[in-house]
Amino acid sequence: MKHLLILISILLLSSPLIGDNHKGETLYLWETSSGWVWKGFGEKETHPKYEGDVENGKPNGVGFLTSPNGGKYIGVWKDGFVNGQGTYTSKNGSKYVGEFRDGTPTGQGTTTSNDGEKYVGEFKDGVRHGQGTLTTPDGSKYVGEFKNGKRNGKGTMTLSDGTKYVGEYKDGVRNGLGTKTWSNGDKYQGEWKNSRINGQGTYTSQDGTKGKGEFKDNTPWNISLYGKYGNFTGKYVNGVKQ
């Protein structure tokens, strides 16, 4: 994806050298003293090579671009920009399939990394932004909101062992209100900060016993303890069990 964004930024600076319309034209991208320009000749080993529709000296319509670094793009172009539906594949096999706007992934799309990570959802200016689903090679899955490439807003994270968190995120980590249920049946409902239990909440163990009150950095701080039948059994004060 990084190679694509660099290449597209170059395309934004390119200027026309051909004045009419052609189908099946071949162009090469050259760096000159005045900037990047398209020419009708070049070497594919050193110049990005475009094959497809051309209008006014710029890629316009459907075309295929091959970069010397091994990256490939096939899809829609408009006035020299990648615009519309397309597919970019990097040399290492990572792939983006979806919408582009002015050279960057924007809109609905799917990225698949060569390590098996997959994201399906919304993009803005080349990063995950909006609703999406992220699946990682370890089997974990996040479904929810993204902002500027990070989990942000409401979402659900499910790990491969069945542990699940449903709640709020900020800047990629758990922040705000949320519920986490562990694979052994334990559950916490309440406030989070920096992915740690912080604030008011209730921790319920698999045997039905509970702790209600204030937690600090994953530790019971000022809480009351209850048995599985609701009877009071003790408390914590400033992190010390009484």
C-alpha positions as CSV (number, residue, x, y, z in Angstrom):
1,M,0.0,0.0,0.0
2,K,2.9,2.4,0.8
3,H,4.3,1.9,-2.7
4,L,1.0,2.7,-4.2
5,L,0.5,5.9,-2.3
6,I,4.0,7.1,-3.3
7,L,3.4,6.3,-6.9
8,I,0.0,8.0,-6.9
9,S,1.5,11.2,-5.4
10,I,3.9,11.2,-8.4
11,L,1.0,10.9,-10.8
12,L,-0.6,14.0,-9.3
13,L,2.4,16.0,-10.5
14,S,2.5,14.6,-14.0
15,S,1.7,16.8,-17.0
16,P,0.2,15.9,-20.4
17,L,2.4,15.4,-23.5
18,I,-0.2,13.8,-25.8
19,G,-3.1,15.9,-27.0
20,D,-5.6,13.4,-28.4
21,N,-7.5,10.3,-27.2
22,H,-6.3,6.8,-27.6
23,K,-7.4,3.3,-26.7
24,G,-4.7,0.8,-25.7
25,E,-2.0,3.4,-25.4
26,T,1.3,2.7,-23.6
27,L,2.9,5.4,-21.5
28,Y,5.9,5.6,-19.2
29,L,6.4,7.9,-16.3
30,W,9.6,9.9,-16.3
31,E,11.2,12.2,-13.8
32,T,12.5,15.4,-15.3
33,S,13.9,18.7,-14.0
34,S,10.4,20.2,-14.2
35,G,8.7,17.3,-12.5
36,W,7.1,13.9,-13.5
37,V,5.7,13.6,-17.0
38,W,4.3,10.8,-19.2
39,K,6.1,9.8,-22.3
40,G,5.4,7.4,-25.1
41,F,8.7,5.6,-24.6
42,G,10.7,4.3,-21.7
43,E,12.1,1.2,-20.0
44,K,9.9,-0.9,-17.8
45,E,12.9,-1.8,-15.6
46,T,13.2,1.9,-14.6
47,H,9.9,3.6,-15.4
48,P,6.4,2.8,-14.3
49,K,4.6,1.5,-17.3
50,Y,0.9,2.3,-18.1
51,E,-1.2,0.4,-20.7
52,G,-4.7,1.5,-21.3
53,D,-7.0,4.4,-22.2
54,V,-5.4,7.7,-22.7
55,E,-7.0,11.2,-23.0
56,N,-5.1,14.5,-23.3
57,G,-1.8,12.8,-22.5
58,K,-3.1,11.3,-19.2
59,P,-4.3,7.9,-18.2
60,N,-8.1,8.2,-18.5
61,G,-10.5,5.3,-18.5
62,V,-9.4,1.7,-17.7
63,G,-5.7,0.9,-17.5
64,F,-3.0,-1.3,-16.1
65,L,0.1,0.1,-14.4
66,T,3.3,-1.9,-13.6
67,S,5.9,-0.3,-11.3
68,P,9.6,-1.2,-11.3
69,N,9.2,-2.1,-7.6
70,G,6.9,-5.0,-8.6
71,G,3.6,-3.3,-7.7
72,K,0.7,-3.5,-10.1
73,Y,-2.6,-1.6,-10.4
74,I,-5.5,-2.3,-12.7
75,G,-8.6,-0.3,-12.7
76,V,-10.2,3.1,-13.5
77,W,-8.3,6.3,-14.1
78,K,-9.6,9.9,-14.5
79,D,-7.4,12.9,-15.6
80,G,-4.2,11.1,-14.6
81,F,-5.5,10.0,-11.2
82,V,-6.5,6.6,-10.0
83,N,-10.3,7.2,-9.5
84,G,-13.0,4.6,-9.1
85,Q,-12.8,0.9,-8.7
86,G,-9.4,-0.8,-8.9
87,T,-7.0,-3.4,-7.6
88,Y,-3.4,-2.8,-6.4
89,T,-1.1,-5.7,-5.7
90,S,2.3,-5.2,-4.1
91,K,5.4,-7.3,-4.9
92,N,5.0,-9.2,-1.6
93,G,1.5,-10.2,-2.5
94,S,-0.5,-7.8,-0.3
95,K,-3.6,-6.5,-2.1
96,Y,-6.2,-3.7,-2.0
97,V,-9.4,-4.1,-3.9
98,G,-11.9,-1.3,-3.9
99,E,-12.6,2.4,-4.4
100,F,-10.0,5.1,-5.1
101,R,-10.3,8.8,-5.0
102,D,-7.6,11.1,-6.4
103,G,-5.0,8.4,-6.0
104,T,-5.8,7.0,-2.6
105,P,-8.1,4.3,-1.2
106,T,-11.3,6.1,-0.2
107,G,-14.7,4.4,0.1
108,Q,-15.4,0.7,0.4
109,G,-12.5,-1.7,0.0
110,T,-10.7,-4.8,1.1
111,T,-7.0,-5.2,2.1
112,T,-5.3,-8.6,2.4
113,S,-1.8,-8.7,3.7
114,N,0.7,-11.5,2.8
115,D,0.7,-12.6,6.4
116,G,-3.1,-13.3,6.3
117,E,-4.4,-10.1,7.9
118,K,-7.6,-9.0,6.2
119,Y,-9.7,-5.8,6.5
120,V,-13.1,-5.3,4.8
121,G,-14.7,-1.9,5.2
122,E,-14.4,1.8,4.7
123,F,-11.3,3.9,3.9
124,K,-10.5,7.6,3.8
125,D,-7.3,9.1,2.4
126,G,-5.6,5.7,2.4
127,V,-6.4,4.5,5.9
128,R,-9.2,2.6,7.6
129,H,-11.9,5.0,8.5
130,G,-15.6,4.2,9.2
131,Q,-17.2,0.8,9.7
132,G,-15.1,-2.2,9.1
133,T,-14.0,-5.8,10.0
134,L,-10.4,-6.7,10.8
135,T,-9.3,-10.3,11.0
136,T,-5.8,-11.1,12.1
137,P,-3.7,-14.3,11.5
138,D,-4.0,-15.3,15.2
139,G,-7.7,-15.7,14.7
140,S,-8.9,-12.5,16.5
141,K,-11.6,-10.5,14.8
142,Y,-12.7,-6.9,15.4
143,V,-16.0,-5.5,14.0
144,G,-16.8,-1.9,14.5
145,E,-15.7,1.7,14.0
146,F,-12.3,3.0,12.8
147,K,-10.9,6.5,12.7
148,N,-7.6,7.5,11.0
149,G,-6.5,3.9,10.8
150,K,-7.2,2.9,14.4
151,R,-10.1,1.3,16.3
152,N,-12.2,4.3,17.5
153,G,-15.8,4.3,18.6
154,K,-17.9,1.3,19.3
155,G,-16.8,-2.2,18.4
156,T,-16.6,-5.9,19.2
157,M,-13.3,-7.8,19.6
158,T,-13.4,-11.6,19.6
159,L,-10.2,-13.6,20.3
160,S,-9.5,-17.1,19.1
161,D,-10.2,-18.6,22.5
162,G,-13.6,-17.0,22.7
163,T,-12.8,-14.1,24.9
164,K,-14.9,-11.1,23.8
165,Y,-15.0,-7.4,24.4
166,V,-18.0,-5.3,23.4
167,G,-17.7,-1.5,24.0
168,E,-15.9,1.7,23.3
169,Y,-12.4,2.3,21.8
170,K,-10.2,5.4,21.5
171,D,-7.0,5.6,19.5
172,G,-6.9,1.8,19.1
173,V,-7.3,0.8,22.7
174,R,-10.2,0.1,25.0
175,N,-11.5,3.4,26.5
176,G,-14.9,4.2,27.9
177,L,-17.7,1.8,28.7
178,G,-17.4,-1.8,27.8
179,T,-18.0,-5.5,28.7
180,K,-15.3,-8.1,28.5
181,T,-16.2,-11.8,28.9
182,W,-13.3,-14.2,29.3
183,S,-13.2,-17.8,27.9
184,N,-13.5,-19.2,31.4
185,G,-16.8,-17.4,32.0
186,D,-15.5,-14.4,34.1
187,K,-17.0,-11.0,33.1
188,Y,-16.4,-7.4,33.7
189,Q,-18.8,-4.6,32.9
190,G,-17.8,-1.0,33.4
191,E,-15.2,1.7,32.7
192,W,-11.9,1.2,30.8
193,K,-8.9,3.4,30.3
194,N,-5.9,2.5,28.0
195,S,-7.2,-1.0,27.7
196,R,-7.1,-1.6,31.5
197,I,-10.0,-1.8,34.0
198,N,-10.2,1.7,35.4
199,G,-13.2,3.3,37.1
200,Q,-16.6,2.1,38.2
201,G,-17.6,-1.4,37.3
202,T,-18.7,-4.9,38.2
203,Y,-16.5,-8.0,38.0
204,T,-18.5,-11.3,38.0
205,S,-16.6,-14.6,38.4
206,Q,-17.7,-17.8,36.8
207,D,-18.8,-19.1,40.2
208,G,-21.3,-16.2,40.5
209,T,-19.4,-14.1,43.1
210,K,-19.1,-10.4,42.4
211,G,-17.1,-7.3,43.1
212,K,-18.8,-3.9,42.6
213,G,-17.2,-0.5,42.8
214,E,-14.0,1.3,41.8
215,F,-11.1,-0.5,40.0
216,K,-7.7,0.9,39.3
217,D,-5.3,-0.5,36.7
218,N,-7.0,-3.9,36.6
219,T,-6.9,-4.1,40.5
220,P,-9.9,-4.0,42.9
221,W,-9.5,-0.6,44.6
222,N,-12.7,0.4,46.5
223,I,-15.2,-2.4,46.0
224,S,-17.8,-4.4,47.8
225,L,-17.7,-8.2,47.5
226,Y,-20.8,-10.4,47.2
227,G,-21.5,-14.1,47.2
228,K,-23.4,-15.8,44.4
229,Y,-26.6,-15.3,46.3
230,G,-26.0,-11.6,46.7
231,N,-24.8,-11.7,50.3
232,F,-22.1,-9.2,51.3
233,T,-18.8,-11.0,52.0
234,G,-16.2,-8.3,52.3
235,K,-14.6,-5.3,50.6
236,Y,-11.4,-3.6,49.3
237,V,-10.3,-0.2,50.5
238,N,-7.6,1.6,48.6
239,G,-6.5,-1.7,47.1
240,V,-6.3,-3.7,50.3
241,K,-8.8,-6.4,51.2
242,Q,-10.4,-5.8,54.6
